[in-house]
Amino acid sequence: DAVVTLSHSTVQQWLGRRWRNLFIQYASRDADAVHAASRPEFFGLRADSRPVEQRVAERFLKGKGVREWADAVPGGSSHLPPAPDLSAAGLSNETLVLWCPGLVNGMLP
């Protein structure tokens, strides 16, 4: 049964790790995300020397996800499908909020 399988804690941990890994791979190829995740070192005199995947994970993920940057494919995977064009779906390039069931409940105490 699919419900029993997806409710198993090991499967949920693996799925969460996989989605975080995909996020790191896609965000590592986005120049705006890399720019937001980068910070200048030594009073702005040197560029950020951390790997791109580490910068993205430390900026946008929290908890155990921060350490998952080492599992991501360096430089992003070239065989990933391209992200969909928002204008083709009738959406603008403004901030897009996707509804994730359980997201709010998972953050509540």
Biopython code that builds the backbone (N, CA, C, O; Angstrom):
import numpy as np
from Bio.PDB.StructureBuilder import StructureBuilder

atoms = [
    (1, "ASP", "N", (0.841, -1.179, 0.000)),
    (1, "ASP", "CA", (0.000, 0.000, 0.000)),
    (1, "ASP", "C", (0.890, 1.247, 0.000)),
    (1, "ASP", "O", (1.832, 1.342, 0.786)),
    (2, "ALA", "N", (0.586, 2.194, -0.880)),
    (2, "ALA", "CA", (1.410, 3.392, -1.034)),
    (2, "ALA", "C", (1.380, 4.278, 0.207)),
    (2, "ALA", "O", (2.390, 4.887, 0.556)),
    (3, "VAL", "N", (0.249, 4.353, 0.863)),
    (3, "VAL", "CA", (0.134, 5.209, 2.052)),
    (3, "VAL", "C", (1.016, 4.682, 3.173)),
    (3, "VAL", "O", (1.687, 5.457, 3.854)),
    (4, "VAL", "N", (1.018, 3.378, 3.364)),
    (4, "VAL", "CA", (1.850, 2.776, 4.408)),
    (4, "VAL", "C", (3.326, 2.973, 4.079)),
    (4, "VAL", "O", (4.131, 3.271, 4.961)),
    (5, "THR", "N", (3.675, 2.804, 2.804)),
    (5, "THR", "CA", (5.068, 2.962, 2.395)),
    (5, "THR", "C", (5.545, 4.393, 2.614)),
    (5, "THR", "O", (6.621, 4.612, 3.171)),
    (6, "LEU", "N", (4.751, 5.365, 2.179)),
    (6, "LEU", "CA", (5.161, 6.764, 2.311)),
    (6, "LEU", "C", (5.103, 7.271, 3.746)),
    (6, "LEU", "O", (5.712, 8.294, 4.060)),
    (7, "SER", "N", (4.391, 6.585, 4.613)),
    (7, "SER", "CA", (4.337, 7.021, 6.008)),
    (7, "SER", "C", (5.473, 6.444, 6.840)),
    (7, "SER", "O", (5.628, 6.804, 8.006)),
    (8, "HIS", "N", (6.265, 5.557, 6.260)),
    (8, "HIS", "CA", (7.402, 4.979, 6.979)),
    (8, "HIS", "C", (8.477, 6.052, 7.152)),
    (8, "HIS", "O", (8.766, 6.792, 6.212)),
    (9, "SER", "N", (9.062, 6.142, 8.327)),
    (9, "SER", "CA", (10.008, 7.225, 8.632)),
    (9, "SER", "C", (11.258, 7.178, 7.757)),
    (9, "SER", "O", (11.784, 8.227, 7.385)),
    (10, "THR", "N", (11.740, 5.989, 7.424)),
    (10, "THR", "CA", (12.933, 5.886, 6.580)),
    (10, "THR", "C", (12.655, 6.417, 5.183)),
    (10, "THR", "O", (13.491, 7.110, 4.604)),
    (11, "VAL", "N", (11.497, 6.099, 4.643)),
    (11, "VAL", "CA", (11.120, 6.581, 3.316)),
    (11, "VAL", "C", (10.959, 8.100, 3.341)),
    (11, "VAL", "O", (11.388, 8.782, 2.410)),
    (12, "GLN", "N", (10.352, 8.631, 4.386)),
    (12, "GLN", "CA", (10.184, 10.077, 4.494)),
    (12, "GLN", "C", (11.532, 10.790, 4.596)),
    (12, "GLN", "O", (11.717, 11.851, 4.000)),
    (13, "GLN", "N", (12.463, 10.221, 5.339)),
    (13, "GLN", "CA", (13.796, 10.823, 5.445)),
    (13, "GLN", "C", (14.502, 10.810, 4.096)),
    (13, "GLN", "O", (15.142, 11.791, 3.718)),
    (14, "TRP", "N", (14.388, 9.699, 3.369)),
    (14, "TRP", "CA", (15.035, 9.598, 2.063)),
    (14, "TRP", "C", (14.418, 10.583, 1.082)),
    (14, "TRP", "O", (15.140, 11.249, 0.341)),
    (15, "LEU", "N", (13.091, 10.686, 1.067)),
    (15, "LEU", "CA", (12.423, 11.616, 0.157)),
    (15, "LEU", "C", (12.806, 13.063, 0.471)),
    (15, "LEU", "O", (13.042, 13.854, -0.442)),
    (16, "GLY", "N", (12.867, 13.405, 1.744)),
    (16, "GLY", "CA", (13.279, 14.750, 2.120)),
    (16, "GLY", "C", (14.697, 15.046, 1.678)),
    (16, "GLY", "O", (14.992, 16.131, 1.176)),
    (17, "ARG", "N", (15.565, 14.081, 1.867)),
    (17, "ARG", "CA", (16.959, 14.263, 1.451)),
    (17, "ARG", "C", (17.064, 14.403, -0.059)),
    (17, "ARG", "O", (17.852, 15.211, -0.551)),
    (18, "ARG", "N", (16.287, 13.636, -0.796)),
    (18, "ARG", "CA", (16.306, 13.705, -2.262)),
    (18, "ARG", "C", (15.809, 15.064, -2.749)),
    (18, "ARG", "O", (16.408, 15.652, -3.650)),
    (19, "TRP", "N", (14.725, 15.567, -2.166)),
    (19, "TRP", "CA", (14.204, 16.865, -2.574)),
    (19, "TRP", "C", (15.181, 17.983, -2.229)),
    (19, "TRP", "O", (15.343, 18.920, -3.011)),
    (20, "ARG", "N", (15.829, 17.901, -1.077)),
    (20, "ARG", "CA", (16.829, 18.917, -0.731)),
    (20, "ARG", "C", (18.011, 18.858, -1.688)),
    (20, "ARG", "O", (18.566, 19.894, -2.056)),
    (21, "ASN", "N", (18.400, 17.648, -2.094)),
    (21, "ASN", "CA", (19.497, 17.491, -3.038)),
    (21, "ASN", "C", (19.137, 18.100, -4.391)),
    (21, "ASN", "O", (19.959, 18.780, -5.005)),
    (22, "LEU", "N", (17.914, 17.861, -4.856)),
    (22, "LEU", "CA", (17.470, 18.468, -6.115)),
    (22, "LEU", "C", (17.453, 19.989, -6.011)),
    (22, "LEU", "O", (17.833, 20.682, -6.956)),
    (23, "PHE", "N", (17.013, 20.511, -4.865)),
    (23, "PHE", "CA", (17.004, 21.955, -4.670)),
    (23, "PHE", "C", (18.417, 22.521, -4.768)),
    (23, "PHE", "O", (18.639, 23.534, -5.432)),
    (24, "ILE", "N", (19.365, 21.872, -4.111)),
    (24, "ILE", "CA", (20.748, 22.353, -4.144)),
    (24, "ILE", "C", (21.279, 22.335, -5.569)),
    (24, "ILE", "O", (21.958, 23.273, -5.987)),
    (25, "GLN", "N", (20.977, 21.273, -6.325)),
    (25, "GLN", "CA", (21.463, 21.180, -7.701)),
    (25, "GLN", "C", (20.880, 22.285, -8.578)),
    (25, "GLN", "O", (21.613, 22.924, -9.333)),
    (26, "TYR", "N", (19.573, 22.516, -8.487)),
    (26, "TYR", "CA", (18.951, 23.567, -9.294)),
    (26, "TYR", "C", (19.421, 24.950, -8.861)),
    (26, "TYR", "O", (19.734, 25.785, -9.711)),
    (27, "ALA", "N", (19.476, 25.206, -7.572)),
    (27, "ALA", "CA", (19.867, 26.528, -7.083)),
    (27, "ALA", "C", (21.332, 26.823, -7.387)),
    (27, "ALA", "O", (21.702, 27.987, -7.534)),
    (28, "SER", "N", (22.168, 25.801, -7.485)),
    (28, "SER", "CA", (23.581, 26.006, -7.793)),
    (28, "SER", "C", (23.780, 26.491, -9.220)),
    (28, "SER", "O", (24.815, 27.075, -9.541)),
    (29, "ARG", "N", (22.797, 26.251, -10.076)),
    (29, "ARG", "CA", (22.889, 26.707, -11.463)),
    (29, "ARG", "C", (22.237, 28.067, -11.664)),
    (29, "ARG", "O", (22.346, 28.640, -12.749)),
    (30, "ASP", "N", (21.565, 28.599, -10.655)),
    (30, "ASP", "CA", (20.879, 29.884, -10.756)),
    (30, "ASP", "C", (21.803, 30.988, -10.242)),
    (30, "ASP", "O", (22.201, 30.984, -9.078)),
    (31, "ALA", "N", (22.135, 31.925, -11.114)),
    (31, "ALA", "CA", (23.088, 32.980, -10.750)),
    (31, "ALA", "C", (22.567, 33.854, -9.609)),
    (31, "ALA", "O", (23.340, 34.266, -8.745)),
    (32, "ASP", "N", (21.265, 34.139, -9.601)),
    (32, "ASP", "CA", (20.709, 34.976, -8.529)),
    (32, "ASP", "C", (20.780, 34.277, -7.177)),
    (32, "ASP", "O", (21.074, 34.911, -6.163)),
    (33, "ALA", "N", (20.510, 32.973, -7.160)),
    (33, "ALA", "CA", (20.572, 32.218, -5.905)),
    (33, "ALA", "C", (22.005, 32.140, -5.393)),
    (33, "ALA", "O", (22.249, 32.265, -4.193)),
    (34, "VAL", "N", (22.952, 31.934, -6.307)),
    (34, "VAL", "CA", (24.364, 31.862, -5.902)),
    (34, "VAL", "C", (24.822, 33.222, -5.383)),
    (34, "VAL", "O", (25.564, 33.296, -4.403)),
    (35, "HIS", "N", (24.383, 34.298, -6.035)),
    (35, "HIS", "CA", (24.760, 35.639, -5.579)),
    (35, "HIS", "C", (24.197, 35.920, -4.184)),
    (35, "HIS", "O", (24.886, 36.487, -3.336)),
    (36, "ALA", "N", (22.944, 35.522, -3.949)),
    (36, "ALA", "CA", (22.323, 35.740, -2.636)),
    (36, "ALA", "C", (22.990, 34.901, -1.557)),
    (36, "ALA", "O", (23.040, 35.311, -0.397)),
    (37, "ALA", "N", (23.504, 33.726, -1.928)),
    (37, "ALA", "CA", (24.111, 32.830, -0.948)),
    (37, "ALA", "C", (25.580, 33.149, -0.691)),
    (37, "ALA", "O", (26.148, 32.685, 0.298)),
    (38, "SER", "N", (26.195, 33.927, -1.562)),
    (38, "SER", "CA", (27.622, 34.231, -1.421)),
    (38, "SER", "C", (27.820, 35.420, -0.499)),
    (38, "SER", "O", (26.995, 36.331, -0.437)),
    (39, "ARG", "N", (28.926, 35.385, 0.208)),
    (39, "ARG", "CA", (29.281, 36.524, 1.048)),
    (39, "ARG", "C", (30.779, 36.783, 0.860)),
    (39, "ARG", "O", (31.574, 35.845, 0.821)),
    (40, "PRO", "N", (31.153, 38.041, 0.744)),
    (40, "PRO", "CA", (32.572, 38.342, 0.564)),
    (40, "PRO", "C", (33.358, 38.026, 1.831)),
    (40, "PRO", "O", (32.866, 38.186, 2.948)),
    (41, "GLU", "N", (34.571, 37.581, 1.629)),
    (41, "GLU", "CA", (35.443, 37.260, 2.753)),
    (41, "GLU", "C", (36.451, 38.385, 2.962)),
    (41, "GLU", "O", (36.758, 39.142, 2.041)),
    (42, "PHE", "N", (36.945, 38.479, 4.153)),
    (42, "PHE", "CA", (38.002, 39.423, 4.529)),
    (42, "PHE", "C", (37.631, 40.846, 4.122)),
    (42, "PHE", "O", (38.310, 41.468, 3.305)),
    (43, "PHE", "N", (36.553, 41.347, 4.700)),
    (43, "PHE", "CA", (36.096, 42.719, 4.487)),
    (43, "PHE", "C", (35.784, 43.024, 3.021)),
    (43, "PHE", "O", (35.948, 44.159, 2.574)),
    (44, "GLY", "N", (35.341, 42.028, 2.284)),
    (44, "GLY", "CA", (34.944, 42.232, 0.893)),
    (44, "GLY", "C", (36.080, 42.247, -0.098)),
    (44, "GLY", "O", (35.874, 42.582, -1.265)),
    (45, "LEU", "N", (37.276, 41.892, 0.336)),
    (45, "LEU", "CA", (38.422, 41.927, -0.569)),
    (45, "LEU", "C", (38.607, 40.629, -1.344)),
    (45, "LEU", "O", (39.276, 40.619, -2.378)),
    (46, "ARG", "N", (38.025, 39.536, -0.861)),
    (46, "ARG", "CA", (38.143, 38.254, -1.557)),
    (46, "ARG", "C", (36.752, 37.699, -1.806)),
    (46, "ARG", "O", (35.820, 37.936, -1.038)),
    (47, "ALA", "N", (36.632, 36.957, -2.892)),
    (47, "ALA", "CA", (35.359, 36.304, -3.197)),
    (47, "ALA", "C", (35.162, 35.116, -2.260)),
    (47, "ALA", "O", (36.116, 34.628, -1.653)),
    (48, "ASP", "N", (33.939, 34.664, -2.150)),
    (48, "ASP", "CA", (33.598, 33.521, -1.299)),
    (48, "ASP", "C", (34.269, 32.268, -1.858)),
    (48, "ASP", "O", (34.042, 31.910, -3.014)),
    (49, "SER", "N", (35.088, 31.605, -1.053)),
    (49, "SER", "CA", (35.851, 30.448, -1.529)),
    (49, "SER", "C", (35.151, 29.118, -1.281)),
    (49, "SER", "O", (35.657, 28.070, -1.683)),
    (50, "ARG", "N", (33.994, 29.145, -0.625)),
    (50, "ARG", "CA", (33.278, 27.898, -0.371)),
    (50, "ARG", "C", (32.696, 27.360, -1.670)),
    (50, "ARG", "O", (32.406, 28.138, -2.579)),
    (51, "PRO", "N", (32.517, 26.034, -1.778)),
    (51, "PRO", "CA", (31.855, 25.485, -2.968)),
    (51, "PRO", "C", (30.445, 26.063, -3.107)),
    (51, "PRO", "O", (29.796, 26.387, -2.112)),
    (52, "VAL", "N", (29.987, 26.186, -4.340)),
    (52, "VAL", "CA", (28.676, 26.782, -4.603)),
    (52, "VAL", "C", (27.576, 26.012, -3.885)),
    (52, "VAL", "O", (26.654, 26.612, -3.332)),
    (53, "GLU", "N", (27.670, 24.687, -3.892)),
    (53, "GLU", "CA", (26.647, 23.867, -3.243)),
    (53, "GLU", "C", (26.583, 24.154, -1.745)),
    (53, "GLU", "O", (25.497, 24.195, -1.167)),
    (54, "GLN", "N", (27.742, 24.352, -1.114)),
    (54, "GLN", "CA", (27.785, 24.648, 0.315)),
    (54, "GLN", "C", (27.160, 26.011, 0.596)),
    (54, "GLN", "O", (26.412, 26.163, 1.562)),
    (55, "ARG", "N", (27.461, 26.995, -0.235)),
    (55, "ARG", "CA", (26.884, 28.326, -0.046)),
    (55, "ARG", "C", (25.358, 28.277, -0.109)),
    (55, "ARG", "O", (24.672, 28.850, 0.737)),
    (56, "VAL", "N", (24.837, 27.584, -1.123)),
    (56, "VAL", "CA", (23.381, 27.503, -1.304)),
    (56, "VAL", "C", (22.737, 26.780, -0.130)),
    (56, "VAL", "O", (21.719, 27.235, 0.393)),
    (57, "ALA", "N", (23.318, 25.661, 0.288)),
    (57, "ALA", "CA", (22.736, 24.885, 1.387)),
    (57, "ALA", "C", (22.745, 25.673, 2.692)),
    (57, "ALA", "O", (21.758, 25.659, 3.427)),
    (58, "GLU", "N", (23.837, 26.353, 2.986)),
    (58, "GLU", "CA", (23.924, 27.103, 4.240)),
    (58, "GLU", "C", (23.015, 28.321, 4.243)),
    (58, "GLU", "O", (22.576, 28.758, 5.307)),
    (59, "ARG", "N", (22.725, 28.876, 3.077)),
    (59, "ARG", "CA", (21.875, 30.072, 3.008)),
    (59, "ARG", "C", (20.389, 29.724, 3.027)),
    (59, "ARG", "O", (19.606, 30.406, 3.687)),
    (60, "PHE", "N", (19.988, 28.662, 2.305)),
    (60, "PHE", "CA", (18.569, 28.413, 2.088)),
    (60, "PHE", "C", (18.008, 27.218, 2.850)),
    (60, "PHE", "O", (16.788, 27.073, 2.924)),
    (61, "LEU", "N", (18.839, 26.365, 3.414)),
    (61, "LEU", "CA", (18.344, 25.206, 4.148)),
    (61, "LEU", "C", (18.656, 25.364, 5.627)),
    (61, "LEU", "O", (19.554, 26.116, 6.005)),
    (62, "LYS", "N", (17.919, 24.657, 6.453)),
    (62, "LYS", "CA", (18.196, 24.695, 7.884)),
    (62, "LYS", "C", (18.182, 23.274, 8.417)),
    (62, "LYS", "O", (17.763, 22.349, 7.721)),
    (63, "GLY", "N", (18.636, 23.097, 9.639)),
    (63, "GLY", "CA", (18.656, 21.766, 10.244)),
    (63, "GLY", "C", (19.709, 20.875, 9.603)),
    (63, "GLY", "O", (20.817, 21.323, 9.308)),
    (64, "LYS", "N", (19.362, 19.625, 9.392)),
    (64, "LYS", "CA", (20.296, 18.669, 8.811)),
    (64, "LYS", "C", (20.578, 18.947, 7.341)),
    (64, "LYS", "O", (21.587, 18.479, 6.813)),
    (65, "GLY", "N", (19.715, 19.695, 6.673)),
    (65, "GLY", "CA", (19.896, 19.988, 5.258)),
    (65, "GLY", "C", (21.143, 20.787, 4.957)),
    (65, "GLY", "O", (21.666, 20.727, 3.844)),
    (66, "VAL", "N", (21.629, 21.538, 5.937)),
    (66, "VAL", "CA", (22.823, 22.361, 5.728)),
    (66, "VAL", "C", (24.032, 21.498, 5.388)),
    (66, "VAL", "O", (24.883, 21.909, 4.599)),
    (67, "ARG", "N", (24.115, 20.319, 5.969)),
    (67, "ARG", "CA", (25.273, 19.452, 5.743)),
    (67, "ARG", "C", (25.135, 18.586, 4.499)),
    (67, "ARG", "O", (26.058, 17.834, 4.184)),
    (68, "GLU", "N", (24.029, 18.661, 3.785)),
    (68, "GLU", "CA", (23.806, 17.796, 2.634)),
    (68, "GLU", "C", (24.422, 18.328, 1.350)),
    (68, "GLU", "O", (24.268, 17.711, 0.296)),
    (69, "TRP", "N", (25.103, 19.441, 1.412)),
    (69, "TRP", "CA", (25.693, 19.994, 0.204)),
    (69, "TRP", "C", (26.766, 19.073, -0.365)),
    (69, "TRP", "O", (26.990, 19.071, -1.575)),
    (70, "ALA", "N", (27.429, 18.293, 0.478)),
    (70, "ALA", "CA", (28.496, 17.407, 0.005)),
    (70, "ALA", "C", (27.951, 16.272, -0.856)),
    (70, "ALA", "O", (28.692, 15.692, -1.650)),
    (71, "ASP", "N", (26.656, 15.945, -0.708)),
    (71, "ASP", "CA", (26.058, 14.880, -1.506)),
    (71, "ASP", "C", (25.620, 15.352, -2.881)),
    (71, "ASP", "O", (25.354, 14.524, -3.753)),
    (72, "ALA", "N", (25.537, 16.652, -3.099)),
    (72, "ALA", "CA", (25.073, 17.186, -4.379)),
    (72, "ALA", "C", (26.162, 17.024, -5.433)),
    (72, "ALA", "O", (27.353, 16.996, -5.122)),
    (73, "VAL", "N", (25.731, 16.918, -6.671)),
    (73, "VAL", "CA", (26.673, 16.800, -7.781)),
    (73, "VAL", "C", (27.371, 18.146, -7.950)),
    (73, "VAL", "O", (26.691, 19.162, -8.097)),
    (74, "PRO", "N", (28.719, 18.191, -7.934)),
    (74, "PRO", "CA", (29.424, 19.471, -8.048)),
    (74, "PRO", "C", (29.090, 20.183, -9.352)),
    (74, "PRO", "O", (29.075, 19.572, -10.421)),
    (75, "GLY", "N", (28.825, 21.471, -9.251)),
    (75, "GLY", "CA", (28.517, 22.264, -10.433)),
    (75, "GLY", "C", (27.122, 22.039, -10.968)),
    (75, "GLY", "O", (26.787, 22.545, -12.039)),
    (76, "GLY", "N", (26.315, 21.307, -10.265)),
    (76, "GLY", "CA", (24.977, 20.999, -10.772)),
    (76, "GLY", "C", (25.065, 19.902, -11.812)),
    (76, "GLY", "O", (26.083, 19.764, -12.490)),
    (77, "SER", "N", (24.034, 19.142, -11.941)),
    (77, "SER", "CA", (24.022, 18.054, -12.910)),
    (77, "SER", "C", (23.590, 18.591, -14.263)),
    (77, "SER", "O", (22.609, 19.330, -14.350)),
    (78, "SER", "N", (24.305, 18.230, -15.315)),
    (78, "SER", "CA", (23.964, 18.730, -16.645)),
    (78, "SER", "C", (22.792, 17.985, -17.255)),
    (78, "SER", "O", (22.220, 18.460, -18.237)),
    (79, "HIS", "N", (22.411, 16.832, -16.712)),
    (79, "HIS", "CA", (21.312, 16.075, -17.301)),
    (79, "HIS", "C", (19.973, 16.332, -16.610)),
    (79, "HIS", "O", (18.998, 15.628, -16.874)),
    (80, "LEU", "N", (19.915, 17.323, -15.736)),
    (80, "LEU", "CA", (18.642, 17.677, -15.117)),
    (80, "LEU", "C", (17.759, 18.389, -16.136)),
    (80, "LEU", "O", (18.270, 19.157, -16.951)),
    (81, "PRO", "N", (16.458, 18.157, -16.113)),
    (81, "PRO", "CA", (15.584, 18.897, -17.031)),
    (81, "PRO", "C", (15.573, 20.370, -16.657)),
    (81, "PRO", "O", (15.729, 20.714, -15.485)),
    (82, "PRO", "N", (15.391, 21.241, -17.641)),
    (82, "PRO", "CA", (15.385, 22.669, -17.321)),
    (82, "PRO", "C", (14.172, 23.043, -16.485)),
    (82, "PRO", "O", (13.121, 22.410, -16.578)),
    (83, "ALA", "N", (14.326, 24.059, -15.684)),
    (83, "ALA", "CA", (13.202, 24.552, -14.889)),
    (83, "ALA", "C", (12.161, 25.136, -15.834)),
    (83, "ALA", "O", (12.523, 25.747, -16.840)),
    (84, "PRO", "N", (10.884, 24.966, -15.537)),
    (84, "PRO", "CA", (9.849, 25.468, -16.448)),
    (84, "PRO", "C", (9.854, 26.987, -16.527)),
    (84, "PRO", "O", (10.173, 27.678, -15.559)),
    (85, "ASP", "N", (9.493, 27.490, -17.706)),
    (85, "ASP", "CA", (9.401, 28.926, -17.920)),
    (85, "ASP", "C", (8.115, 29.436, -17.288)),
    (85, "ASP", "O", (7.030, 28.956, -17.616)),
    (86, "LEU", "N", (8.226, 30.397, -16.392)),
    (86, "LEU", "CA", (7.048, 30.900, -15.685)),
    (86, "LEU", "C", (6.109, 31.663, -16.602)),
    (86, "LEU", "O", (4.895, 31.650, -16.396)),
    (87, "SER", "N", (6.661, 32.332, -17.619)),
    (87, "SER", "CA", (5.794, 33.104, -18.507)),
    (87, "SER", "C", (4.914, 32.189, -19.350)),
    (87, "SER", "O", (3.808, 32.582, -19.721)),
    (88, "ALA", "N", (5.372, 30.986, -19.661)),
    (88, "ALA", "CA", (4.560, 30.042, -20.431)),
    (88, "ALA", "C", (3.352, 29.572, -19.629)),
    (88, "ALA", "O", (2.332, 29.197, -20.209)),
    (89, "ALA", "N", (3.456, 29.588, -18.313)),
    (89, "ALA", "CA", (2.350, 29.169, -17.455)),
    (89, "ALA", "C", (1.455, 30.341, -17.069)),
    (89, "ALA", "O", (0.533, 30.183, -16.269)),
    (90, "GLY", "N", (1.721, 31.519, -17.636)),
    (90, "GLY", "CA", (0.916, 32.689, -17.313)),
    (90, "GLY", "C", (1.326, 33.360, -16.019)),
    (90, "GLY", "O", (0.564, 34.153, -15.466)),
    (91, "LEU", "N", (2.520, 33.056, -15.524)),
    (91, "LEU", "CA", (3.009, 33.645, -14.277)),
    (91, "LEU", "C", (4.131, 34.618, -14.589)),
    (91, "LEU", "O", (4.846, 34.447, -15.576)),
    (92, "SER", "N", (4.290, 35.627, -13.765)),
    (92, "SER", "CA", (5.375, 36.574, -13.957)),
    (92, "SER", "C", (6.614, 36.080, -13.214)),
    (92, "SER", "O", (6.568, 35.070, -12.512)),
    (93, "ASN", "N", (7.706, 36.793, -13.375)),
    (93, "ASN", "CA", (8.955, 36.413, -12.721)),
    (93, "ASN", "C", (9.059, 36.979, -11.313)),
    (93, "ASN", "O", (10.164, 37.158, -10.800)),
    (94, "GLU", "N", (7.939, 37.261, -10.689)),
    (94, "GLU", "CA", (7.943, 37.728, -9.314)),
    (94, "GLU", "C", (8.028, 36.529, -8.385)),
    (94, "GLU", "O", (8.106, 35.388, -8.839)),
    (95, "THR", "N", (8.014, 36.785, -7.119)),
    (95, "THR", "CA", (8.123, 35.715, -6.140)),
    (95, "THR", "C", (6.962, 34.745, -6.294)),
    (95, "THR", "O", (5.800, 35.149, -6.306)),
    (96, "LEU", "N", (7.281, 33.478, -6.409)),
    (96, "LEU", "CA", (6.278, 32.431, -6.578)),
    (96, "LEU", "C", (6.223, 31.612, -5.296)),
    (96, "LEU", "O", (7.240, 31.092, -4.838)),
    (97, "VAL", "N", (5.049, 31.503, -4.730)),
    (97, "VAL", "CA", (4.864, 30.721, -3.516)),
    (97, "VAL", "C", (4.073, 29.479, -3.880)),
    (97, "VAL", "O", (2.935, 29.573, -4.340)),
    (98, "LEU", "N", (4.668, 28.328, -3.678)),
    (98, "LEU", "CA", (3.996, 27.066, -3.958)),
    (98, "LEU", "C", (3.409, 26.528, -2.668)),
    (98, "LEU", "O", (4.038, 26.609, -1.613)),
    (99, "TRP", "N", (2.233, 25.992, -2.746)),
    (99, "TRP", "CA", (1.589, 25.417, -1.571)),
    (99, "TRP", "C", (2.109, 24.012, -1.362)),
    (99, "TRP", "O", (2.009, 23.173, -2.257)),
    (100, "CYS", "N", (2.646, 23.751, -0.226)),
    (100, "CYS", "CA", (3.147, 22.431, 0.138)),
    (100, "CYS", "C", (2.332, 21.943, 1.322)),
    (100, "CYS", "O", (2.497, 22.452, 2.431)),
    (101, "PRO", "N", (1.455, 20.969, 1.112)),
    (101, "PRO", "CA", (0.664, 20.468, 2.233)),
    (101, "PRO", "C", (1.568, 19.961, 3.354)),
    (101, "PRO", "O", (2.531, 19.235, 3.105)),
    (102, "GLY", "N", (1.259, 20.337, 4.552)),
    (102, "GLY", "CA", (2.035, 19.908, 5.705)),
    (102, "GLY", "C", (3.190, 20.822, 6.045)),
    (102, "GLY", "O", (3.825, 20.651, 7.086)),
    (103, "LEU", "N", (3.480, 21.794, 5.187)),
    (103, "LEU", "CA", (4.608, 22.681, 5.445)),
    (103, "LEU", "C", (4.367, 23.518, 6.702)),
    (103, "LEU", "O", (5.233, 23.598, 7.574)),
    (104, "VAL", "N", (3.202, 24.133, 6.791)),
    (104, "VAL", "CA", (2.908, 24.970, 7.953)),
    (104, "VAL", "C", (2.758, 24.106, 9.197)),
    (104, "VAL", "O", (3.274, 24.454, 10.260)),
    (105, "ASN", "N", (2.059, 22.986, 9.075)),
    (105, "ASN", "CA", (1.883, 22.109, 10.232)),
    (105, "ASN", "C", (3.211, 21.545, 10.718)),
    (105, "ASN", "O", (3.387, 21.324, 11.916)),
    (106, "GLY", "N", (4.138, 21.313, 9.811)),
    (106, "GLY", "CA", (5.440, 20.786, 10.204)),
    (106, "GLY", "C", (6.279, 21.787, 10.961)),
    (106, "GLY", "O", (7.192, 21.405, 11.693)),
    (107, "MET", "N", (5.982, 23.074, 10.795)),
    (107, "MET", "CA", (6.757, 24.102, 11.486)),
    (107, "MET", "C", (6.132, 24.509, 12.812)),
    (107, "MET", "O", (6.785, 25.159, 13.630)),
    (108, "LEU", "N", (4.883, 24.138, 13.033)),
    (108, "LEU", "CA", (4.232, 24.493, 14.289)),
    (108, "LEU", "C", (4.712, 23.589, 15.421)),
    (108, "LEU", "O", (5.024, 22.423, 15.183)),
    (109, "PRO", "N", (4.776, 24.104, 16.644)),
    (109, "PRO", "CA", (5.234, 23.262, 17.760)),
    (109, "PRO", "C", (4.197, 22.227, 18.148)),
    (109, "PRO", "O", (4.423, 21.441, 19.067)),
]
sb = StructureBuilder()
sb.init_structure("model")
sb.init_model(0)
sb.init_chain("A")
sb.init_seg("    ")
for serial, (resi, resn, name, xyz) in enumerate(atoms, 1):
    if name == "N":
        sb.init_residue(resn, " ", resi, " ")
    sb.init_atom(name, np.array(xyz, "f"), 0.0, 1.0, " ", f" {name:<3s}", serial, name[0])
structure = sb.get_structure()
